[in-house]
Amino acid sequence: MGPLLLGRILHLNDIQGGVLSLIFRIADDNGLLLLDLKDLREMARFVGDNAERFRTEYGNVAAASVGAIQRGLLALEEQGGDRFFGEPALDLQDLLRTDPSGKGMINILAASRLMTSPALYSTFLLYLLSELFERVPEVGDPAKPSLVFFFDEAHLLFTDAPKHLQEKIEQVVRLIRSKGAGIYFVTQNPLDLPETVLGQLGNRVQHALRAFTPKEQKAVKAAADTFRANPKLDVVRAITELGVGEALVSVLDAKGSPTVVERAFVLPPRSRLTPLSPEERAQVVRESVLQGRYERIVDRESAYEKLKEKAAQRGSAEAAGGGPPGHAGQAGGKPSQAGVLIGAMVKSAAHAIGSQLGRQIIRGVMGSILGGRRR
């Protein structure tokens, strides 16, 4: 997850979000992987402590903004963010699995606890969208999608979302169809979605809306106007009269145009409607082919370990020489010409190595590492 989405979780303003982007950029340019919260917290501390050093190349790093980021990360960690972020990351290929006969499989991401933190939940959905957009190759206009996402409580995606983030969501929704993916936003009222996004959605299923107040009646009228009109159907009236199992439906025809809205019955699911008991759910998890794939936490070397190692080396060098590296053996602490030269060579080599590693980290439209592969 990149700085754009993470900044939304942390409720950062524009200035603080800009500093977070700088922290990510400095990490990328120096080949320092940000894989979990402790990586990012240590990287923010390092950038804050060396703000003067980075000012010329990257711009001003305000201490107040770094402090706001650190406070937000600490609060996120206390809410379970230390377990939510990290490795192994969710692999979208696991959602593209088929059974032995070649049929697709239904995957359920149970987010009952995650939904108690709406900002985190909605940002996770955006992360899934961006990962799918970046990783799945172009396939044109297939007869059937290779993957279909159903996002429940979709209005949370757009609640308090800044304009630039909404624009990126619209971009992904508009282009993702060519990747062979379908997206359904599940929400009580279509007006919960921005018009620019709503206009990109071809298939619509509208269940009953009740209208008792003038505001609700206005919402029903607006919802009816989102459909392609049917001269034989009073859509405004039909929305308020729909019974259980009924819906207003409009889909795309062979030419990609929305059909006129029709009142239809929806086939009941061939399953029970009651939830699984805890015992049944545990059994399903045990029998899953993914059992054991995500249970073990991986903590490989990343920004936290590398920055701690550099700090330890610097401390050892200062202790051995009675001062910072390059100052040892000089009266009054004045650095020798050789010390200055060696220091410059080390910095140059470190920058070259960092740039080489940094070029391998490419971020996509939502700021996440392209393809989900971290090198």
Secondary structure in CASP SS format (residue, H / E / C, confidence):
PFRMAT SS
TARGET T0000
AUTHOR 0000-0000-0000
METHOD secondary structure of the structure
MODEL  1
M C 1.00
G C 1.00
P H 1.00
L H 1.00
L H 1.00
L H 1.00
G H 1.00
R H 1.00
I H 1.00
L C 1.00
H C 1.00
L C 1.00
N C 1.00
D H 1.00
I H 1.00
Q H 1.00
G H 1.00
G H 1.00
V H 1.00
L H 1.00
S H 1.00
L H 1.00
I H 1.00
F H 1.00
R H 1.00
I H 1.00
A H 1.00
D H 1.00
D H 1.00
N C 1.00
G C 1.00
L C 1.00
L C 1.00
L C 1.00
L C 1.00
D C 1.00
L H 1.00
K H 1.00
D H 1.00
L H 1.00
R H 1.00
E H 1.00
M H 1.00
A H 1.00
R H 1.00
F H 1.00
V H 1.00
G H 1.00
D H 1.00
N C 1.00
A H 1.00
E H 1.00
R H 1.00
F H 1.00
R H 1.00
T H 1.00
E H 1.00
Y H 1.00
G C 1.00
N C 1.00
V C 1.00
A C 1.00
A H 1.00
A H 1.00
S H 1.00
V H 1.00
G H 1.00
A H 1.00
I H 1.00
Q H 1.00
R H 1.00
G H 1.00
L H 1.00
L H 1.00
A H 1.00
L H 1.00
E H 1.00
E H 1.00
Q H 1.00
G H 1.00
G H 1.00
D H 1.00
R H 1.00
F H 1.00
F C 1.00
G C 1.00
E E 1.00
P C 1.00
A C 1.00
L C 1.00
D C 1.00
L H 1.00
Q H 1.00
D H 1.00
L H 1.00
L H 1.00
R C 1.00
T E 1.00
D C 1.00
P C 1.00
S C 1.00
G C 1.00
K C 1.00
G E 1.00
M C 1.00
I C 1.00
N C 1.00
I C 1.00
L C 1.00
A C 1.00
A C 1.00
S C 1.00
R C 1.00
L H 1.00
M H 1.00
T H 1.00
S C 1.00
P H 1.00
A H 1.00
L H 1.00
Y H 1.00
S H 1.00
T H 1.00
F H 1.00
L H 1.00
L H 1.00
Y H 1.00
L H 1.00
L H 1.00
S H 1.00
E H 1.00
L H 1.00
F H 1.00
E H 1.00
R H 1.00
V C 1.00
P C 1.00
E C 1.00
V C 1.00
G C 1.00
D C 1.00
P C 1.00
A C 1.00
K C 1.00
P C 1.00
S C 1.00
L E 1.00
V E 1.00
F E 1.00
F E 1.00
F E 1.00
D C 1.00
E C 1.00
A H 1.00
H H 1.00
L H 1.00
L H 1.00
F C 1.00
T C 1.00
D C 1.00
A C 1.00
P C 1.00
K H 1.00
H H 1.00
L H 1.00
Q H 1.00
E H 1.00
K H 1.00
I H 1.00
E H 1.00
Q H 1.00
V H 1.00
V H 1.00
R H 1.00
L H 1.00
I H 1.00
R H 1.00
S H 1.00
K H 1.00
G C 1.00
A E 1.00
G E 1.00
I E 1.00
Y E 1.00
F E 1.00
V C 1.00
T C 1.00
Q C 1.00
N C 1.00
P H 1.00
L H 1.00
D H 1.00
L C 1.00
P C 1.00
E H 1.00
T H 1.00
V H 1.00
L H 1.00
G C 1.00
Q C 1.00
L C 1.00
G C 1.00
N C 1.00
R E 1.00
V E 1.00
Q E 1.00
H C 1.00
A C 1.00
L C 1.00
R C 1.00
A C 1.00
F C 1.00
T C 1.00
P H 1.00
K H 1.00
E H 1.00
Q H 1.00
K H 1.00
A H 1.00
V H 1.00
K H 1.00
A H 1.00
A H 1.00
A H 1.00
D H 1.00
T C 1.00
F C 1.00
R C 1.00
A C 1.00
N C 1.00
P C 1.00
K C 1.00
L C 1.00
D C 1.00
V H 1.00
V H 1.00
R H 1.00
A H 1.00
I H 1.00
T H 1.00
E H 1.00
L C 1.00
G C 1.00
V C 1.00
G C 1.00
E E 1.00
A E 1.00
L E 1.00
V E 1.00
S E 1.00
V C 1.00
L E 1.00
D C 1.00
A C 1.00
K C 1.00
G C 1.00
S C 1.00
P E 1.00
T C 1.00
V C 1.00
V C 1.00
E E 1.00
R E 1.00
A E 1.00
F E 1.00
V C 1.00
L C 1.00
P C 1.00
P C 1.00
R C 1.00
S C 1.00
R C 1.00
L C 1.00
T C 1.00
P C 1.00
L C 1.00
S C 1.00
P H 1.00
E H 1.00
E H 1.00
R H 1.00
A H 1.00
Q H 1.00
V H 1.00
V H 1.00
R H 1.00
E H 1.00
S C 1.00
V C 1.00
L C 1.00
Q C 1.00
G C 1.00
R C 1.00
Y C 1.00
E C 1.00
R C 1.00
I C 1.00
V E 1.00
D C 1.00
R C 1.00
E C 1.00
S C 1.00
A H 1.00
Y H 1.00
E H 1.00
K H 1.00
L H 1.00
K H 1.00
E H 1.00
K H 1.00
A H 1.00
A H 1.00
Q H 1.00
R H 1.00
G H 1.00
S H 1.00
A H 1.00
E H 1.00
A H 1.00
A H 1.00
G H 1.00
G C 1.00
G C 1.00
P C 1.00
P C 1.00
G C 1.00
H C 1.00
A C 1.00
G C 1.00
Q C 1.00
A H 1.00
G H 1.00
G H 1.00
K C 1.00
P C 1.00
S C 1.00
Q H 1.00
A H 1.00
G H 1.00
V H 1.00
L H 1.00
I H 1.00
G H 1.00
A H 1.00
M H 1.00
V H 1.00
K H 1.00
S H 1.00
A H 1.00
A H 1.00
H H 1.00
A H 1.00
I H 1.00
G H 1.00
S H 1.00
Q H 1.00
L H 1.00
G H 1.00
R C 1.00
Q C 1.00
I C 1.00
I C 1.00
R E 1.00
G C 1.00
V C 1.00
M C 1.00
G C 1.00
S C 1.00
I E 1.00
L H 1.00
G H 1.00
G H 1.00
R C 1.00
R C 1.00
R C 1.00
END
